[in-house]
């Protein structure tokens, strides 16, 4: 992902189109994995969307804290 999208100082980065930026990054990551291993079935954005909240959450209290504070959107 372009560094300009991920980093900023004293403000959030302005992105004209997040969907275009993610589509570009999906193509870049897919090409990387294709050249490296010959296969990549899912895009980066699909993996992120389907794996949010999965994984280390069972050992981290972050979800519990977010619920307690009313900040969890799911």
C-alpha positions in Angstrom: 0.0 0.0 0.0 1.4 3.4 -0.8 3.1 4.9 2.2 1.2 8.1 1.6 -2.0 6.3 2.4 -0.7 4.7 5.6 1.2 7.6 7.2 0.6 11.3 7.9 1.4 13.9 10.4 -1.2 15.8 12.4 -4.0 14.8 10.0 -5.4 11.8 8.2 -4.2 11.2 4.7 -6.5 12.4 1.9 -7.3 9.6 -0.5 -9.3 10.3 -3.6 -10.7 6.8 -3.9 -10.1 4.1 -1.3 -11.6 1.5 -3.6 -9.1 2.3 -6.3 -6.2 2.4 -3.9 -7.2 -1.0 -2.5 -7.7 -2.4 -6.0 -4.3 -1.3 -7.0 -2.8 -2.8 -3.9 -4.7 -6.0 -4.4 -3.2 -6.3 -7.9 0.3 -5.6 -6.5 0.0 -8.2 -3.7 -1.6 -10.8 -6.0 1.3 -10.3 -8.5 3.8 -10.7 -5.6 2.3 -13.9 -4.4 1.8 -15.3 -7.9 5.5 -14.7 -8.7 6.6 -16.1 -5.3 4.4 -19.2 -5.0 2.3 -19.4 -8.2 -1.0 -19.1 -6.5 -3.1 -16.6 -4.6 -6.8 -17.1 -4.5 -8.1 -14.2 -2.4 -7.3 -10.5 -2.6 -5.7 -8.6 0.2 -8.9 -6.6 0.8 -11.0 -9.8 0.9 -8.6 -11.4 3.4 -8.8 -8.2 5.6 -12.5 -8.0 5.4 -13.1 -11.7 6.3 -10.4 -11.9 9.0 -11.1 -8.8 11.1 -11.7 -9.9 14.6 -10.3 -13.4 14.0 -7.1 -14.6 15.5 -5.4 -13.1 18.5 -8.7 -11.7 19.9 -9.1 -14.8 22.0 -6.0 -14.0 24.0 -6.4 -10.2 24.0 -9.0 -8.3 26.0 -9.4 -5.6 23.3 -12.8 -6.8 22.1 -14.1 -6.9 25.7 -12.7 -3.4 26.4 -14.3 -2.1 23.2 -17.7 -3.5 24.1 -17.4 -2.2 27.7 -16.6 1.3 26.3 -19.4 1.1 23.7 -16.9 1.5 20.9 -17.3 -1.9 19.2 -19.4 -1.6 16.0 -20.2 -5.3 15.8 
